[in-house]
Amino acid sequence: MLPSRAAVVVAGGGPAGFMAAVAAAEAGRGDVLLLEATPEPLHKVRISGGGRCNVTHACWDPAELVGHYPRGARALRGPFSRFACGDAVAWFDAHGLELVEEADGRLFPRSNRSQSVIETLRRAATAAGVRLCTGAALQRAEVRSGGGFSLEVRTGAGVRVRLDCAQLVLATGSHPSGRQLATSLGHTLVPPVPSLFTLALEAPALTKLAGVVMDPVALELLPGTERAAGERFRQRGTVLITHWGLSGPACLRLTAFAARALKEQGYRGLLQVDWSGGRSLVDLELLFGRLRREQARRQLATARPWPELSRRLWWHLLEEQGLDRQLRWADLPARGQQGLITALRASRYTVRGRGPFGEEFVTAGGVCLGEVNLATMESRQQKGLYLVGELLDVDGVTGGFNFQHCWSSGWLAGQGLGAENR
């Protein structure tokens, strides 16, 4: 049963909403009501990381941390100086959840279960006195003449309930209804576009290699997919070849930083792939010369240039250059060598779109950061209104960075709300 009044209403039971509600209550702000439109709060936490939940990343320096955010990087320096990855680790530890660092810097709960994160947040909310109402969707919000807000909430039974509050936190994520609420309260939006998606390529011979993983690989979107200012989009890391094109961390980071440029180009362009791991032209020429001398009698198919080069990918490159796999290294013609070196360093593929529909992981865009006091997450447009998480024009690359922004913005909002009591 929804009350008719609350001191603070947090709309959105995701990671940012839970953190804002708990932090506010723990900072002394009483009577905090957390609304979640669905029957299951923290659903995104549950399914993230394959059910393991990549809570944050072992990136301890705020100056380095902001570099993992294609949108919002410069503006986040201040917020991250107050609550960043180390603070999130300490917060969860203080609330009974130990995080463990993996080799790539990602931090997961020791249990390797996202349910542990959910239970920690829910326990913290209960202990702090936060009231959670599920199946309660905020439909409208109006500013009251005497201050505060008058809300219209739809319950799971379809009943519309009026609710008043002194402060309102919008933690509605990337859902369009949350953006509509923000605009109705005086905010402007940066148009949303998909971010962190895979690339579909016009490369049928390559996509036959689905399942091949290469690391490191350097990716670059060539001119035509660059902004007018000449910004170049490059990334290096692990790449997975799929039935439709490319995926993997390097591809996802590339599309995150190039999200708006790719949108403007209709998700068409030219992708250059360096399969060699960044080896220079001179390095490869010397390597091929050594192979011709030391592996002279061996066939190209069985003596790859280096062990980490996928056999399937190497055979594909041989076929693309019209070279017989049974050809001996001693008999490799100069033209064939040059073709292979070029293919290893700079294969080019036509981008024909995003990967399978619905595979994008994050949305770029949201409430303009200039309209929010990032020290407290309070709106500059409307006193008593706070905005956190994915509703803002902030998005990070893979590795726990999007969750980290939720923890940081939620905690800062909670501190700002707690200060209202002091």
N, C-alpha and C positions, 0 to 999 in steps of 0.2 A: 504493500500500500504506500503510495507516494504521499509525502507530507505536503502541506500547502506553502511552507516556508523553509528555507535553509540559509545559513550564512553564506556558504560557498557551494555552488553547483559546478561540478566538472562534467562536461559532456564528452563522453568517449572513454570506454573502458579498455583502451589499448595500453601499450607501455608508457607513453607520455602522460596519459590521463591518470594511470595508477600512481606513477611517480609524483605527479603534481598533487594529487589528493593526499597521499601519505606524507609527503614533505610538508604540506601545509598544516596537516593535523599535528605532525611531530614538532612543527615550529610554533605551536600554540594556537593555531586558528581552529576554533571549535566548530562543530556542526557542519561538517563537510559531507556533501551528498555526491556520489559518483554514479552517473547514468550511463548505461550501456544499451544500445539499441537492439542488440542480438541476445539470444539466450546464453551465449558463451563469451564471457570477457576474455581478453588476451588471446584471441584466436590466432593472430599473426605470430605471437610468441610460440604458440603450440606447434605450428607447422614449419617454423623457420629452421634453417640448417638441417633439413631432413629429419626434424623431430628432436634435434639436439639443442638448438638455440645458441647461435653465436652471439653472446651477450655484449661483448665489446672487443677491443683490440689492444694489444700490448704496445701502444703508441703513447709514450708518457709525456712528450714535449708538445704543448699546445701549438707551437709554431709549426711543427711537423704535422700535427694532427689535422690542421685546417687544409692541408694540401690534398686530403682525401675526399674533399667535398667540391664537386664541380660547380655547384651553386651555393653561395653563402660563405665561401672560404674566408675572405677578408673580415667579414662582419662577425664571424664566429670566434675570432681570436680572443675577444673580451670574455664572452661566456665560458669558453674552454679554460681560460685562466682561473676561473672560479670553480668549475666542476668539469673535470675531464675524465679520461679513462681510468687513471689511478684512483680517482674519487669514486667512480662507479664500482670498481673492484672492492674498495674499502666499505662502501655502503652495503653491498650485497653480503660481504663477509660479516659485517656487524649485524645483519639480519638473518644470519645462519646459513648462507649459501657460499660455498667455496668455489672459486673459478680456477680453472686449470689452463695454462697456456700451451698451445700446440706449436709445432716447429715453425709454422708460417705466421705466428703472432696472434692468431685468433684465440679468444678466450671462451671456454665452454664450462657449464657446470660439471663438477667432478662426476656426478651421476651420469653424464652424457644424455640427460633427458630434459627436454624443454618443460616437462611437467614440474620439475624442481624449481624452475624460475617462476612459474605460475603460482605454485604453492607458497613460495617466499613472498611474492608481492601480495597475495591475498592474506597471508598471515599478518604481514606488516600493516595492511589496511585495517584489518580487524583489531589488531592490538592498538592502533592509533585512534580507533573510534570512528573510522570512515564508514558511512552507510552506503552499501552497494545495491543499486536497483537495476536488474537486468530486464530486457524487453521493454525498455523505456527510451524512446527516441525523441530528442529535442527537435521540435518542428519549427517553432518561431521564438524569437527573442526581441523584446522591445525595451527601450530605456524608460524607466519610470521617472516622472517629473521630479520626484524628491530624491532621486538617486537609486542606484540598484537596477534590477532587471525584473521584468515580468515575462515568464516563460510559458510556452504551451508544449506539453509533453504528451506523446501518444504512447499508451501502454500496449502490451502484447495483445490485450483483448480488443484493441481498437478504440479504447476510451481516451478522450482528450482531457487532460488535467491541467489546471492553471497552477503555477508555482512561482513564488517570488524569492529572489535572492539578492544579497548585497554585492557579491562578486560572482563573475561567471568565467569559467575556463573552457575554451574551445579546444578540445583534443580529438578532433573528429577525423584525423588522418587525411587521406586524399579523396575521401568520399565527396561527391558533388554537393550533397546537402550541407556539409560543413562549410564549404566555400560560399554557398548561398547565404548561410547565416552570417559569415564574416562580412560579406558585401552589404547585407542588410543593416549591419551595425557600423557602416562607414568605411570599410576597408576596400582597397583595390587589389586585384589579383594579377600576377604574372600568369599568362595562359599555360595550362598544364600540357605537358608532352611526355610520352613514355621515355623512360631511362633504364639503363642496365638491361639491355636485351641482346639476343643473339642476332647474327647476320645471316640472311639467306643469300646465296651466291649463285650466279649462272656458271656453274663449274661441275657438270655431271661426272666428269672423270675423277675429280677430287672427292666429291661426296660419296663415291663408292668406297672410300677409305673410312667411312663412319666408324668411330670408336678409337681411332688413332689419337694419341695424346703426345704433344711435343712441348718441351720446355728447355730453354727459353725460346720464345718466338717474338719477333718484333713486328708490330702491325702499324700501318700508316694509311690514313685516308688521303688520297692524292688530290691535287687542285681540282676544283669543281665541287668538292664537299667542304671547302674551307670558307670561313666567313670573309666578308669584305675586308676586314682588318688584316687578313693574312694569317690568322691563327692556324697552327698546324696541329693535327690530332694524331698523336703517337702513343703507343703503349707497348710494354714488353712483359712477357710472362708466359704462363701456361695457356695453351690453346687446345681445344678439343674439336676434331673434325666430326661433323654430324651428317645426317642424311640430307639436310637442307643447306649446310654451309659451315659456319664456325661458331663455337661457343667457348666456354672456359673463362677464367678470371681476366686474362688480357683483353679478350673481346668485350666482356662486360664493362670493364673500365673504359675502353675506347668509346663504346656507345654512350656511356654516362657523360663523358666530357664533350662528346660530339652530338648530344641529344637534340639540341635545337638546330644545329646545322643540318643534321640528317633529316629532320622534320621538314626544313625549308626546301631540301632537295628531293622530297618525296621518297626518302629512303632509297635513293639511287646514288651510285657513285663508283669510284674505282678504289679497290683496296690492294695495297702492296704488302706482301708477306715475306719476311726474311726468315726462312727456315733454318738458317745457319747458326742462329744464336748470337748474331752480331759480329761474325768473323768478317774481316776486311777482305777486299779483293786480293791484296797481296798475300794475306794468310792462306786463302783458299788456293791460289796459284801455287804457292810453295807446298801445300798439303797434297794437291793433285800431282805435282812433280815427284814428290816422295813416293806416293802410291804407284806411280808408273814405274819407278825404279825398284822399290822394295816388294811390291805385290804384282810384279810384271806378268807372271803366269796365271794369276788368279782372275776369275771372272768378275765383272762389275757387279753381278747380282750377289755374290757371296762376300765380297770385300767392300763393305760400305766405307765412306770417308771417315766416319767416326762411329763408335758403338751406339751412342744415344740416338742416332738418326734412325727413325723408324724404317724397318725393312720395307713395309708396304708403301710408305711415302717415297723411299728411294727408288723402288721399282716403278712407281708412278712417274717420277721425274725422268727416269731412263726412257720410259715409253713415250712421254711427251716430247722428248728430244729425238725420237726415232732411233734409239740405240738398242741393240740386241743385248739382252741380259747376259748372254753367254760370251759376249765380247770380252777379251782379256784386257787388263789395264794397259799392257804394253801396246795394244793395238788401238787404243782410244784416239781418234783423230783430234787435231787441235780445235776444229770447229765444234766437235761434240763436247770437248772439255769446257770450252767457253760457254756453250749453251747450258751445261749443267751448273756451272758457277753462277751464271745469271739467274737460273731458276732457283737455286738455293738462296741467293741473296735478295732477289727482287721478283718473285712470282707475282703476277697481277691478275686480279679476279674482279669481275663486275658484280657489284652489290645490286640485288634486285628487290630488296625489302628487308623487313624484320623477320625473325624466326617465327615459329608457330604462334598463332593468335593467343593472347593471354599469357605469354611467357615472360613479358616484361615484369621486372621485379619492383620497380620504384617509379614514381611519377615526379618529374621535375616541374616546378612551378608552385604557385600558392600565394599566400599573403606576402606583399612586399615587405622586406625586412626593415626598410626605412620607416615603416609605420608602427614599429614595435620597439619599445625600450628593452634592449636585449640584456640589460642588467637584471631585470625583474620579469621579463616577458609580458609586461603590461602594455596594452594598446596605447599608442599616442593619440588615437582618434577618439577613444571612448574610455573614460575613467572607470576602473573596476572590471574591465574586460582583459582577459589574459589569453594568449594564443601560443600553443606549443606543438611540437612534433611535426609530422608530415604536412600539416595544414600550412606551414610556412614554406617560403620559397628556398628550401634547403634540401639537398639530397646528397648522399654519400655513395662511395663505391662499395663493393662487396667486402666483407671482412669484419662486420660488426659495427660499422661506422654509422649506419642509419639508426640502429638501436642506441648508439652512444648519444646521438643528438636528441633522441627522445628522453634519455635519462637526464641529460644536461638541462634541456629546456624545461622539463617537468620539475626538476629540483629547484631551478631558479625561480620558476613561477610559485612553487610552494614557499620558498623563502620570502618572496615578495608578498604573498598572501599572509604569511605569518607576521610580517612586519606591521600589517594593518592592526594587529592586536596590541602592539607595543606603544 
